[in-house]
Amino acid sequence: MSDEISKTPLDHVTDTLSQLKEMRHYSKNNVEMLTTQWLLFDGELSKLRRAEKIEGLMISQGEFYDALEAVIAELEELQVELKPVAEE
């Protein structure tokens, strides 16, 4: 509990950025794997009339990845603002 109290806003932003960057890594891998599967089986899925379901997942995953990138960029800017100015 005392650890939580002693954290600064910068510490919280840094911790959150670490978590989001880990999510970004896994999200990117998921998008790439899903795209690979899509390319391999698009023809077969189309014949089975299931292609649009996978396409919807790909779009949603891509939108999530883009939104995650935007939040990471915003928090990185905030992190810079919160860093103490070094004394010369």
C-alpha positions as CSV (number, residue, x, y, z in Angstrom):
1,M,0.0,0.0,0.0
2,S,2.8,2.4,0.8
3,D,4.3,1.8,-2.6
4,E,1.1,3.0,-4.2
5,I,1.1,6.2,-2.2
6,S,4.8,7.0,-3.0
7,K,4.3,6.7,-6.7
8,T,4.4,10.0,-8.6
9,P,2.1,10.8,-11.6
10,L,5.2,10.2,-13.8
11,D,5.6,6.7,-12.2
12,H,1.9,5.9,-13.0
13,V,2.3,7.1,-16.6
14,T,5.4,5.1,-17.1
15,D,3.8,2.0,-15.7
16,T,0.8,2.4,-17.9
17,L,2.9,3.0,-21.0
18,S,4.8,-0.3,-20.3
19,Q,1.5,-2.2,-20.1
20,L,0.1,-0.5,-23.3
21,K,3.3,-1.2,-25.2
22,E,3.1,-4.9,-24.2
23,M,-0.5,-4.9,-25.4
24,R,0.6,-3.3,-28.7
25,H,3.2,-6.0,-29.2
26,Y,0.6,-8.8,-28.8
27,S,-2.0,-6.9,-30.8
28,K,0.4,-6.5,-33.7
29,N,1.3,-10.2,-33.7
30,N,-2.4,-11.1,-33.6
31,V,-3.2,-8.8,-36.6
32,E,-0.3,-10.3,-38.5
33,M,-1.4,-13.9,-37.7
34,L,-5.0,-13.2,-38.6
35,T,-4.0,-11.6,-41.9
36,T,-1.8,-14.6,-42.7
37,Q,-4.7,-17.0,-42.1
38,W,-7.0,-14.7,-44.0
39,L,-4.8,-14.8,-47.1
40,L,-4.4,-18.5,-46.9
41,F,-8.1,-19.3,-46.5
42,D,-9.9,-16.4,-48.1
43,G,-11.1,-18.5,-51.0
44,E,-12.3,-21.4,-48.9
45,L,-14.0,-19.1,-46.4
46,S,-15.7,-17.3,-49.2
47,K,-17.1,-20.6,-50.5
48,L,-18.4,-21.4,-47.0
49,R,-19.8,-17.9,-46.7
50,R,-17.8,-17.2,-43.6
51,A,-15.2,-14.7,-45.0
52,E,-17.1,-11.6,-43.8
53,K,-16.8,-12.8,-40.1
54,I,-13.1,-13.0,-40.3
55,E,-12.9,-9.7,-42.2
56,G,-14.9,-8.0,-39.4
57,L,-12.4,-9.3,-36.8
58,M,-9.5,-8.0,-38.9
59,I,-11.1,-4.6,-39.1
60,S,-11.8,-4.5,-35.4
61,Q,-8.3,-5.7,-34.4
62,G,-6.8,-3.1,-36.8
63,E,-8.9,-0.3,-35.3
64,F,-7.9,-1.4,-31.8
65,Y,-4.2,-1.3,-32.8
66,D,-4.5,2.2,-34.3
67,A,-6.3,3.5,-31.1
68,L,-3.6,1.9,-29.0
69,E,-0.9,3.6,-31.0
70,A,-2.7,7.0,-30.5
71,V,-3.0,6.5,-26.7
72,I,0.7,5.5,-26.4
73,A,1.8,8.6,-28.3
74,E,-0.3,10.8,-26.1
75,L,1.1,9.2,-22.9
76,E,4.6,9.5,-24.2
77,E,4.1,13.2,-24.6
78,L,2.7,13.4,-21.1
79,Q,5.6,11.5,-19.8
80,V,8.0,14.1,-21.3
81,E,6.0,16.9,-19.7
82,L,6.0,15.2,-16.3
83,K,9.8,14.5,-16.2
84,P,11.5,16.9,-13.8
85,V,13.7,19.5,-15.4
86,A,17.4,18.6,-14.9
87,E,19.3,21.2,-13.0
88,E,22.4,22.4,-14.7
